Amino acid sequence: MERAPKPGKDVPPKKDKRQAKRKKPRRYWEEDTAPTTDRACPGPPRNKKRNQELRPQKPKNTHILKKPRISKKPQVPKKLRKRTNPEPERNLSGAQDPFPGPAPVPVEVVQKFCRIDKSKKIPHSKSKTRNRLEVAEAEEEETSVKAARSELLLAEEPGFLEGENGEDTAKILQADIVEAVDIASAAKHFDLNLRQFGPYRLNYSRTGRHLAFGGSRGHVAALDWVTKRLMCEINVMEAVRDIRFLHSEALLAVAQNRWLHIYDNQGIELHCIRRCDRVTRLEFLPFHFLLATASETGFLTYLDVSVGKIVAALNARAGRLGVMTQNPYNAVIHLGHSNGTVSLWSPAMKEPLAKILCHRGGVRAVTVDSTGTYMATSGLDHQLKIFDLRGTFQPLSARTLPQGAGHLAFSQRGLLVAGMGDVVNIWAGQGQAGPPSLEQLYLTHRLSGPVHGLQFCPFEDVLGVGHSGGVTSMLVPGAAEPNFDGLDSNPYRSRKQRQEWEVKALLEKVPAELICLDPRALAEVDVISLEQEKKERIERLGYDPEAKTPFQPKPKQKGRSSTASLVKRKRKVMDEEHREKVRQSFEQQKQHKQKKTKPFGAWPSALDRFVR
Amino acid sequence: MKVKMLSRNPDNYVRETKLDLQRVPRNYDPTLHPFEVPREYVRALNATKLERVFAKPFLASLDGHRDGVNCLAKHPKSLATVLSGACDGEVRIWNLTKQKCIRAIQAHEGFVRGMCTRFCGTSFFTVGDDKTVKQWKMDAPAYGEEEEPLHTILGKTVYTGIDHHWKEAVFATCGQQVDIWDEQRTSPICSMTWGFDSISSVKFNPIETFLLGSCASDRNIVLYDMRQSTPLKKVILDMRTNTICWNPMEAFIFTAANEDYNLYTFDMRALDTPVVVHKDHVSAVLDVDYSPTGKEFVSASFDKSIRIFPVDKSRSREVYHTKRMQHVICVKWTSDSKYIMCGSDEMNIRLWKANASEKLGVLTSREKAAKDYNQKLKEKFRHHPHIKRIARHRHLPKSIYSQIQEQRIMKEARRRKEINRLKHSKPGSVPVVSEKKKHVVAVVK
């Protein structure tokens, strides 16, 4: 539609003038011969010609280099990459770019950042919508490539532990590891000998910098475990069932014998929440600012810690609740029950989102990995099972343990730890993405007392174990994500940064109603609830408000409104509607027949029963 | 045994001195940033709410005229200068940065019907009820000099509008016919008529500069080519059009402000169907002006409000009104596309922001980045019911609000009747006319 304006009759050709004025400055390295030749045969045409020759070269090359943005093969080593470029671009100065073009990005990394399911086809809709979808898809691909490229800038590499020529890593002792690693890492292994106040529960803050632990005889302490600086140490004179940091290290929730208490980092009691009584387990959902508590009375209570209101109190109807964990991917709470089921809860629903029968006996421990893909459970039947949470809820692997695990935890990189009596076992997966393989032990360690609480420290290769003899911090190479995000959870953040982060986090507090199994559901077209709403509305009203009202003939004047004529008019309309219906059903039948006749001659296959 | 533990050097993560910036390493791994969609949704919701909180579009009111403001003109070279003509024949020149009148001229007896500036910005033209066309210098007269027009042309009939060519020393007036004048001469180069009716406005096309459009009170819009002596073609609508405005970016597109409360965006090449019918006003639309980007336009209406429409949308994105603003007669979108001016019956010129919640002044790069990010988020989640409701909500004066309700009922009744007629007649005998085609009576070439 747009067309360049035609120049007027006597409009002076301004553009040409400007071009002539703005001459390209010549650099000292631009071919020495040029000025001499110019001097020999002066005149602009020759000069222009050279410029024309030089210019088109550039876009051509960039075009070639730009095209393979995603290399189809996994990342090529540097030497190979160099060779694959047939003719490296030469600068005018003669220097040569050893790494021309944008850095290649491996496909797997791009896949990680991809948000659109490309297996779904774009619907054949109106061209405008289709265009928009196509543009969005292209944009999405570009952003995922860019995000993947930013991975090149990550500074740290994950840790590892390998046995030399067939040595079993499970036989390596903590003392060996401590001896082998640098001093800074060795200092991360420590043992707090606290026999007096009984088995300990412990919790690391979200940044992994702070550690809080509470003994069942009332001892509560919080410390910066990296510098070993004690923040507070109190005795609450009551049994401590569980302890948990709230959104920052400044607040501490402690489930005591009767009520739930909240302390600050100096040990001053800020709140006593009497509506949460006899709490056994605590979970904090950091993006929703919800503290989930499971109680002996069988209630799962969600407390909004930003406003101090109880969002939901759900009766699980399964007796005492002693096993709870959260799914960090979708903030769904998993509760383990004594009948062997694990139920999934969200504060928006009174009923569980799902129930999974996991064990023959009761469930002793549940944990979910950070991607929300795998759930590990252990039960009274001495089984340890790993479930797939992506829709199927089927066990992927199972293993019988001699004692059965009482405590389970996943690390950020997918290591699974189980506490059995006074022994801690750790399993690792083959790759980053897969579930841990239960065949081969990665590490094992014996403690001075039975295990009572377990957690991997975020962003550090450390596992914290609370037991009856105190608290142990043990080294597990390769457990943690090496590169943290400075804006999200920064272990090195200052007070000012923490305050700023707190404000930001509170501003984007996710409402509790949005918790569901698929956290991406909000970005999709919601067809089901629309139909459901309509159905519910009809049920509520007892009739369909959008349905056609039955025809009611208007009364007419001067004796035409006799009963017979009214009935006649009504019948007329009814007949018309009936005819329309019949016409439609005929057409449907016709279409159905055509569909059926199409694959003529193909016999029904035995596999047809699996077609949905 | 080969072992490597994760061991960070704190020096790489903590700033050296207090004067340094904090070091913030980033990792965009999605597993470290869960709840991407719900968090973005909350951000979008907050951004939408803040947009409504900061929506304070009214900037200033320029008072000084002693009668209703009848026409406005932009200065082509200076953003701060605006000209206005009133119903008592007075022309005022305003400085927008100082928000003051810098010059007042008693230009005509009776109304100043139309005014336009020359493309170079050195002079301007006015037409009035006293059958004259006057050319004025833009600069104020020197000390001791009298306020006098450069040229005065005495005509035979009343001129109702004027517009200047965008590149040449030619201007066009309208009245009973469209006259095209050379600036140097006192008689028109050519005059064009099609029927006998008073033409209310004439506008030059800013891209195809030889094209003109005019609208007359016999309900038609006529297009002319200056190089020919006869008009090109015309389209007849249901009711009369008050003004038209050409899209400054798309040569073929113009928008007509109609008396039937609607605005029609036409493609010049296919006049039989408007491209979009813009509906939202509840009274006659009196003036329309395009943003220099060509993506939006503003319309002034007799219902005491001005509305901003995207070119491709049939509903307005914004409505501006104040308690004191009466029937808005003229409206202009400034050349930097940031402000809107409107002149109304009660002698004031009002200055509005084109984007109601925009922050004025220089933005820091972080502010700019946050603004862009929020804009994108709002776009992404705009169809969510909660966000949609907040973004769409506008407070309306009671008169407009009740008018909208009333017209909705009327429209519904009309629609019902139409459907009934269609249902009770022989299939095919009553044609279904689309909303776009309904208002076009005929196209004549």
Chai-1 contact restraints between the chains, C-beta under 6 A:
chainA,res_idxA,chainB,res_idxB,connection_type,confidence,min_distance_angstrom,max_distance_angstrom,comment,restraint_id
A,M1,B,E250,contact,1.0,0.0,6.0,A-B,restraint_1
A,E2,B,E250,contact,1.0,0.0,6.0,A-B,restraint_2
A,P5,B,I207,contact,1.0,0.0,6.0,A-B,restraint_3
A,G8,B,K167,contact,1.0,0.0,6.0,A-B,restraint_4
A,A147,B,Y28,contact,1.0,0.0,6.0,A-B,restraint_5
A,S150,B,Y28,contact,1.0,0.0,6.0,A-B,restraint_6
A,G159,B,K4,contact,1.0,0.0,6.0,A-B,restraint_7
A,G159,B,M5,contact,1.0,0.0,6.0,A-B,restraint_8
A,G159,B,L6,contact,1.0,0.0,6.0,A-B,restraint_9
A,F160,B,K4,contact,1.0,0.0,6.0,A-B,restraint_10
A,L161,B,V3,contact,1.0,0.0,6.0,A-B,restraint_11
A,E162,B,K2,contact,1.0,0.0,6.0,A-B,restraint_12
A,I172,B,M1,contact,1.0,0.0,6.0,A-B,restraint_13
A,I177,B,V3,contact,1.0,0.0,6.0,A-B,restraint_14
A,A180,B,V3,contact,1.0,0.0,6.0,A-B,restraint_15
A,V181,B,M5,contact,1.0,0.0,6.0,A-B,restraint_16
A,D182,B,S7,contact,1.0,0.0,6.0,A-B,restraint_17
A,A184,B,S7,contact,1.0,0.0,6.0,A-B,restraint_18
A,S185,B,M5,contact,1.0,0.0,6.0,A-B,restraint_19
A,S185,B,S7,contact,1.0,0.0,6.0,A-B,restraint_20
A,F287,B,F35,contact,1.0,0.0,6.0,A-B,restraint_21
A,Y329,B,P34,contact,1.0,0.0,6.0,A-B,restraint_22
A,S370,B,T31,contact,1.0,0.0,6.0,A-B,restraint_23
A,T371,B,T31,contact,1.0,0.0,6.0,A-B,restraint_24
A,D461,B,M5,contact,1.0,0.0,6.0,A-B,restraint_25
A,D461,B,L6,contact,1.0,0.0,6.0,A-B,restraint_26
A,P477,B,V3,contact,1.0,0.0,6.0,A-B,restraint_27
A,P477,B,M5,contact,1.0,0.0,6.0,A-B,restraint_28
A,A480,B,L6,contact,1.0,0.0,6.0,A-B,restraint_29
A,P482,B,L6,contact,1.0,0.0,6.0,A-B,restraint_30
A,N483,B,N27,contact,1.0,0.0,6.0,A-B,restraint_31
A,D485,B,R26,contact,1.0,0.0,6.0,A-B,restraint_32
A,D485,B,N27,contact,1.0,0.0,6.0,A-B,restraint_33
A,D485,B,L32,contact,1.0,0.0,6.0,A-B,restraint_34
A,G486,B,V24,contact,1.0,0.0,6.0,A-B,restraint_35
A,G486,B,P25,contact,1.0,0.0,6.0,A-B,restraint_36
A,Y492,B,Y13,contact,1.0,0.0,6.0,A-B,restraint_37
A,Y492,B,V14,contact,1.0,0.0,6.0,A-B,restraint_38
A,E508,B,R39,contact,1.0,0.0,6.0,A-B,restraint_39
A,E508,B,V42,contact,1.0,0.0,6.0,A-B,restraint_40
A,E508,B,R43,contact,1.0,0.0,6.0,A-B,restraint_41
A,V510,B,F35,contact,1.0,0.0,6.0,A-B,restraint_42
A,V510,B,P38,contact,1.0,0.0,6.0,A-B,restraint_43
A,V510,B,V42,contact,1.0,0.0,6.0,A-B,restraint_44
A,L514,B,P38,contact,1.0,0.0,6.0,A-B,restraint_45
A,P519,B,F35,contact,1.0,0.0,6.0,A-B,restraint_46
A,P519,B,P38,contact,1.0,0.0,6.0,A-B,restraint_47
A,R520,B,V37,contact,1.0,0.0,6.0,A-B,restraint_48
A,L522,B,V37,contact,1.0,0.0,6.0,A-B,restraint_49
A,L522,B,P38,contact,1.0,0.0,6.0,A-B,restraint_50
A,L522,B,Y41,contact,1.0,0.0,6.0,A-B,restraint_51
A,A523,B,V37,contact,1.0,0.0,6.0,A-B,restraint_52
